[in-house]
Amino acid sequence: MSAVAAPAPGDNGDVKIHASTTASDNQRNDPKVCDFYLAVFNFD
């Protein structure tokens, strides 16, 4: 029997990798960078 995992409330957003020079409200992903930060969007 296999269990189905359900996301906890609020676990439905996006995490993006941004270059250190990318604006914090830009929702594109930029996975090939040296200096970076993580930006999170659309979490409850």
C-alpha positions in Angstrom: 0.0 0.0 0.0 1.4 3.4 -0.9 0.7 6.7 0.8 -0.1 9.8 -1.1 1.6 12.9 0.3 -0.5 16.1 0.4 1.1 19.5 0.6 0.7 21.4 3.8 -1.3 24.6 3.7 0.9 27.3 2.3 3.3 24.9 0.4 2.1 25.9 -3.0 4.4 28.7 -4.1 7.5 28.9 -6.4 11.2 29.2 -5.5 13.4 30.8 -8.2 17.2 31.2 -8.4 18.1 34.8 -9.3 21.4 36.5 -10.2 22.4 38.9 -7.6 21.6 41.8 -10.0 18.0 40.5 -10.8 15.1 42.6 -9.5 13.4 40.8 -6.6 9.9 40.9 -8.2 11.1 39.2 -11.4 9.7 35.7 -11.5 12.0 34.2 -14.1 14.4 31.4 -13.2 18.1 32.0 -13.8 19.8 28.7 -12.8 23.3 29.3 -14.2 24.7 32.1 -12.0 27.7 32.6 -9.7 26.3 35.1 -7.1 22.7 34.3 -6.4 19.7 34.6 -4.0 16.5 32.6 -3.8 13.2 34.5 -4.4 9.9 32.9 -3.3 6.5 33.8 -4.8 2.8 32.9 -4.3 3.0 31.2 -0.9 -0.1 31.5 1.3 
